[in-house]
Amino acid sequence: MTYKLNDFLIDGIKAKILAKKYSTPLYCYSLKKIKENIKNFQKSFKSIDPLVCFAVKANPNKIILRQMGKLGLGADVVSIGELMRALKAGIKPNKIVFSGVGKTSHELIYAIKKNILLINAESKSEILEIERIAKKEKKKVKVGVRLNPNTDAKTLIQISTGKKENKFGIPEKDLLHVVKYIKNSKYLDLKCLSVHIGSQILDHTPYEKMLKVVRRIINKTKFKFEYIDLGGGMGIDYENKNRRLNLNKYSKSIKKILIKNKSKIIFEPGRSIIGNSGFLISKIIYIKEGHKKDFIILDAAMNDLMRPALYNANHRIIPANKNKKKTKRTYEFVGPICESTDKFSTLKGFQKLKEKDLILICDVGAYGMSLSSNYNLRPKSTELLINKSKIQVINKRQRLKDLI
Ligand SMILES: *Cc1c(COP(=O)(O)O)cnc(C)c1O
């Protein structure tokens, strides 16, 4: 993923060729990068030998999931839809964990019938519901309990999940009671203690705090959990400033803090596996001169990539074709949607752009397409996977005809 003679290439293929052939806006992922991320992840945690369950919500594309499965990953799902998709993509039930605060009876029945590895429950009520279904099905169901460790992940408030004011998990004060209840149940098989404190975490200190709470809980319950599921949340380098979570450091903390524990570690990474593998290629429709800045009006909008509007997230923008002319104007990259939050970035000193030029929005592999919508009745875009310089269409652009 680099420039060659001023053209940006994704795994050897020019972005402008992709745009011409498949039209824009266009999602494009590099399989090579995904593989590299998985390798790097596994290498960092090698001494722990974890089960890595890809968080499907980050990118639920069927063909991508199939690749994840082939590369040995399991899946972390948060709905029956994701569970069905993961199974359809060939991921084995014994590598699937089910998270979420509001699993319905319908979803639980399906998960129980499929014998997945773990249902990580997030409340006493959910435990009672699982027990009721298990009894009816005459089964002993493997469950985990998700702890709310009351740990601040120091990330965006919208994607922080481990504080006591968040809806997720069971607070420490109630957890012991729930554990005791499960231990005494004929129909429940307590297997796992799980946590997940949030997303896009860049500093390893929140993880260290979380691990200490986990250790305290293990000591208090005196229960030998077969699995400790530490969730996901590992942050990536959106700014290209070499700011990402240091996985090696995190791995060392796990070894240090959970040293006496013989439990199998589970991770549920989403963003860190696929985030930096994806680009959104977009064409400039118009350039409109504003008061102190120029509006670069793209054919991609907040319905295609929601993170900037939803979290104020900033994704790097780069030209598909480099030139040496720098502009003195400030550029505001916006989409065509009727909302003022439909903007991606405001940049100074960008190269001079003209109408019909192509740009790429970077690091959109996670929570890009999966958060997209049909707002303003805009069709969802095509998704491509580049596999060793071969282009694979892994999702066709929605047809207007079908939407209308
Ligand atoms: C969203 C989520 C993840 C994945 O988070 P990333 O930041 O993408 O790694 C993992 N586990 C649970 C329970 C989640 O809700």
PDBQT file of the ligand as one rigid body, heavy atoms in Angstrom, charges set to zero:
ROOT
HETATM    1  C1  LIG A 501     -16.938  -4.458  20.040  1.00  0.00    +0.000 C 
HETATM    2  C2  LIG A 501     -16.488  -5.575  20.892  1.00  0.00    +0.000 A 
HETATM    3  C3  LIG A 501     -15.244  -6.165  20.661  1.00  0.00    +0.000 A 
HETATM    4  C4  LIG A 501     -14.275  -5.696  19.603  1.00  0.00    +0.000 C 
HETATM    5  O1  LIG A 501     -13.717  -4.459  19.887  1.00  0.00    +0.000 OA
HETATM    6  P1  LIG A 501     -12.475  -3.896  19.009  1.00  0.00    +0.000 P 
HETATM    7  O2  LIG A 501     -12.238  -2.562  19.576  1.00  0.00    +0.000 OA
HETATM    8  O3  LIG A 501     -12.950  -3.828  17.593  1.00  0.00    +0.000 OA
HETATM    9  O4  LIG A 501     -11.343  -4.826  19.183  1.00  0.00    +0.000 OA
HETATM   10  C5  LIG A 501     -14.902  -7.260  21.429  1.00  0.00    +0.000 A 
HETATM   11  N1  LIG A 501     -15.721  -7.723  22.410  1.00  0.00    +0.000 NA
HETATM   12  C6  LIG A 501     -16.919  -7.168  22.665  1.00  0.00    +0.000 A 
HETATM   13  C7  LIG A 501     -17.769  -7.741  23.732  1.00  0.00    +0.000 C 
HETATM   14  C8  LIG A 501     -17.339  -6.078  21.922  1.00  0.00    +0.000 A 
HETATM   15  O5  LIG A 501     -18.518  -5.512  22.188  1.00  0.00    +0.000 OA
ENDROOT
TORSDOF 0
